[in-house]
Structure formats: structure tokens, C-alpha cells
Amino acid sequence: RNVFCSPAIWMLGLCNFSINAVRSLVADWGPTMLQEAKGFSASGSGTVIMLFEFSGIVGMLVCGWATDRLFGGRAPRLCVFMMALTAALFAAFWAMPSAVLASAALVAAGFTLYGPQALTGVTATNLATKSLTGTAIGFISLFSYAGVSVSGKLCGTLAQDFGGWAVPVYSMAGAAVCGALFFLTLWRTRADNYS
């Protein structure tokens, strides 16, 4: 068996790319975006980003539990819904006229985004089995760093060239939709390859 020849592992890499591209918008540009587009103070934007991260921690725990209890260990099935919700919440964040409602949507997006981020590693581990776990995790992690790098540059360029943050936000909502579609291709994948 070879990790590099596994279509499921490659698809998990693409899932990781899309997840981390979306996350990078908030991690790298969040404070600037909130201040310029939504009128937050430096302190207020920092609080929203902190809550986004804390919400993500809760999302990871809940998604791990739901994968085991409700989805029979088939994490990609849950991730389809979580990434679709992430896309909707990013769009809602931009569309909300109220700063409070916009921040609530962004914080909720942390919950829906970080669950899939944690579950890509779990899925890769289960599919690669113990003998190839390190290789599988390392391989899909390459995609995650590529997603961060591309998104960091792309979002800044789009914000500058198109005069605001609407295009970057909707582009990352589109990336989340792509993530949902990537996970959808894994819908019928087994929970693990240990048997």
C-alpha cells in the first residue's frame, strides 16, 4: 500500500487545502478586515478573533463526538455539512448590517470550520492504518500549508485590487463550498482500513 497512490488521501489533502484557505482569512486578515469593513476597534476585533478560536475548540470536540456517536466513525459525512455551514456563515457574516450579528456569524463559523480541520487528520490516520499514519498526516499537511500560503496572499491582493473585503470573504465562502464537495467525494469511504 502506498499513501501517495490513494485517491482518498489525495482528496483529504484537497479538503485540508480548502479548510486552511478559509481559516487563513480570519487568522491572517481577521483584525484588519473587521476594523476596515465592520468598524471594530483594535480591541474589539481581537476579542472576536479570540472567540472564533475558542468556538473552534468546542467545534472540534463536538464534531469528534458526533463522528463516533452519530456517523459511525465516517467523519467525511459530517464534514460535508460542516463545510456547507461554514460557507453560509461566511456569507452571513458579510451580509449582516449589525456588527454584533456579523461577529456572531464569524464566531459560529469557527465552530463549523475547526471540526473538519481536526477530522481530516483522524480520517487520514484511520485510512492509512498504523503503519503509514505519519506519512499520511505529513502528506495532507502539505496541502494545509499550501492553503494558508495561497489564501494569505490572495485575500490581501483581492482586498486591495477590488477596494474592500467583499470579494475575499465571498471567495473564501466559495472555498468552503469546494471543501464540502471534496468531502462529499469521500461519502462512501469506509470508516477505517483496519479490518
Secondary structure, DSSP 8 states (H G I E B T S, - for coil): --GGG-HHHHHHHHHHHHHHHHHHHHHHHHHHHHHHHH---HHHHHHHHHHHHHHHHHHHHHHHHHHHHHSTT-HHHHHHHHHHHHHHHHHHHHH-SSHHHHHHHHHHHHHHHHHHHHHHHHHHHHHHHHHHHHHHHHHHHHHHHHHHHHHHHHHHHHHHHTTSSHHHHHHHHHHHHHHHHHHHTTTT--S-S--
